[in-house]
Amino acid sequence: MKVYLDENMPPFAAQPLAQVYRAHHFCTPDDEDLRGVNDVVLLETLKERGFGAIVTRDRRQLRDPAERGALIRSGLRWIGVADKGLSGLEQVTVTVATLIAGLWFVFEHDAPEPTSYALKTIQHTQSQRVTIRPLRIA
């Protein structure tokens, strides 16, 4: 499946995703020369170019009637990643980890019609991911 990473996603996420999901092809706005394109036009263009899914943080695509209609007509799987207000390395690692963990379920799901998938953000606070204990001689 060809998967488009919307311009609100880190473009370098394409490489680790391609390493994990080798049967799928991940493209960015720069790869497709689609930076700054209106969403309705973008969704139509992705359909024409043979994409099967879009990964985005833009939940407006589901709420806005024109964008939702374009999404349905495109037949694309809509894959949403929540914006947790993180920045820098924390945002990158949480986004990529969420995609790596969640896309497996999307790819395994046999969607008979246009479908949306809201990926749940992986646990990412220190207390959720790491237990820290000093090492001491007994």
C-alpha positions as CSV (number, residue, x, y, z in Angstrom):
1,M,0.0,0.0,0.0
2,K,1.2,3.5,-0.8
3,V,0.9,5.7,2.4
4,Y,1.1,9.5,2.3
5,L,2.5,11.3,5.4
6,D,0.7,14.6,5.5
7,E,2.8,17.8,5.9
8,N,1.9,18.0,9.6
9,M,3.8,14.7,10.1
10,P,7.6,14.6,10.5
11,P,8.9,13.7,7.0
12,F,11.8,11.6,8.2
13,A,9.3,9.2,9.8
14,A,9.0,7.7,6.3
15,Q,12.3,5.9,6.6
16,P,11.8,4.0,9.9
17,L,8.3,3.1,8.8
18,A,9.6,1.7,5.5
19,Q,12.1,-0.4,7.4
20,V,9.4,-1.9,9.6
21,Y,6.7,-2.2,7.0
22,R,8.7,-3.3,4.0
23,A,5.6,-4.3,1.9
24,H,4.4,-0.7,2.0
25,H,5.7,2.6,0.5
26,F,5.7,5.8,2.5
27,C,5.8,9.2,0.8
28,T,6.0,12.8,2.0
29,P,4.7,16.0,0.5
30,D,8.2,16.7,-0.8
31,D,8.4,13.3,-2.5
32,E,5.1,14.0,-4.3
33,D,5.5,17.8,-4.8
34,L,2.3,18.4,-2.8
35,R,3.4,20.9,-0.1
36,G,0.7,23.5,0.6
37,V,-2.0,21.9,-1.5
38,N,-5.7,22.3,-0.4
39,D,-7.0,19.2,1.3
40,V,-9.8,18.5,-1.1
41,V,-7.4,18.7,-4.1
42,L,-4.8,16.7,-2.1
43,L,-7.2,13.8,-1.4
44,E,-8.3,13.7,-5.1
45,T,-4.6,13.8,-6.2
46,L,-3.7,11.0,-3.8
47,K,-6.4,8.8,-5.3
48,E,-5.2,9.5,-8.8
49,R,-1.7,8.6,-7.8
50,G,-2.7,5.2,-6.3
51,F,-2.4,5.9,-2.6
52,G,-4.3,3.7,-0.2
53,A,-3.9,5.8,3.0
54,I,-3.1,9.2,4.4
55,V,-1.5,9.7,7.9
56,T,-2.3,13.1,9.4
57,R,-2.9,15.1,12.5
58,D,-5.6,17.1,10.7
59,R,-8.9,15.9,12.3
60,R,-10.7,18.7,10.4
61,Q,-10.6,16.3,7.4
62,L,-13.2,14.2,9.2
63,R,-15.4,17.1,10.4
64,D,-15.4,19.5,7.4
65,P,-18.2,18.3,5.0
66,A,-16.1,19.1,1.8
67,E,-13.0,17.4,3.1
68,R,-14.9,14.4,4.5
69,G,-16.7,14.0,1.1
70,A,-13.4,14.2,-0.7
71,L,-11.9,11.6,1.7
72,I,-14.9,9.2,1.1
73,R,-14.7,9.7,-2.7
74,S,-10.9,9.0,-2.6
75,G,-11.4,5.7,-0.9
76,L,-8.3,6.4,1.3
77,R,-7.9,5.0,4.7
78,W,-7.6,8.0,7.1
79,I,-5.0,7.4,9.8
80,G,-5.1,10.0,12.5
81,V,-2.3,10.7,15.0
82,A,-3.2,13.0,18.0
83,D,-1.2,16.2,18.5
84,K,-0.2,16.0,22.1
85,G,1.5,19.4,22.1
86,L,5.0,17.8,22.3
87,S,8.0,19.3,20.6
88,G,11.5,18.4,19.5
89,L,12.9,14.9,20.0
90,E,10.0,14.0,22.3
91,Q,7.4,14.7,19.5
92,V,9.5,12.7,17.0
93,T,10.0,9.6,19.1
94,V,6.4,9.5,20.3
95,T,5.0,10.0,16.8
96,V,7.2,7.4,15.2
97,A,6.6,4.9,18.0
98,T,2.8,5.5,17.8
99,L,2.9,4.9,14.0
100,I,5.1,1.8,14.2
101,A,2.9,0.3,16.9
102,G,-0.5,1.2,15.4
103,L,-0.1,0.8,11.7
104,W,0.1,-3.0,12.0
105,F,-3.6,-3.0,13.0
106,V,-4.5,-0.7,10.1
107,F,-2.7,-2.8,7.5
108,E,-4.2,-6.0,8.9
109,H,-7.8,-4.7,8.9
110,D,-9.7,-5.5,5.8
111,A,-11.6,-2.3,5.2
112,P,-14.5,-2.9,2.8
113,E,-15.2,0.9,2.6
114,P,-13.4,4.2,3.4
115,T,-12.4,3.9,7.0
116,S,-10.8,6.2,9.6
117,Y,-8.3,4.9,12.2
118,A,-7.4,7.1,15.2
119,L,-4.2,5.8,16.6
120,K,-3.8,6.0,20.3
121,T,-0.6,7.7,21.4
122,I,1.8,5.4,23.1
123,Q,2.5,6.0,26.7
124,H,5.3,8.5,26.8
125,T,5.9,10.0,30.2
126,Q,8.9,8.9,32.1
127,S,6.8,7.2,34.8
128,Q,4.8,5.3,32.1
129,R,7.8,4.0,30.2
130,V,10.7,3.7,32.6
131,T,11.4,2.6,36.1
132,I,14.6,4.2,37.4
133,R,16.4,2.6,40.4
134,P,19.9,3.3,41.6
135,L,22.2,0.2,41.6
136,R,23.7,-0.5,45.0
137,I,25.9,-3.2,46.3
138,A,23.9,-5.5,48.6
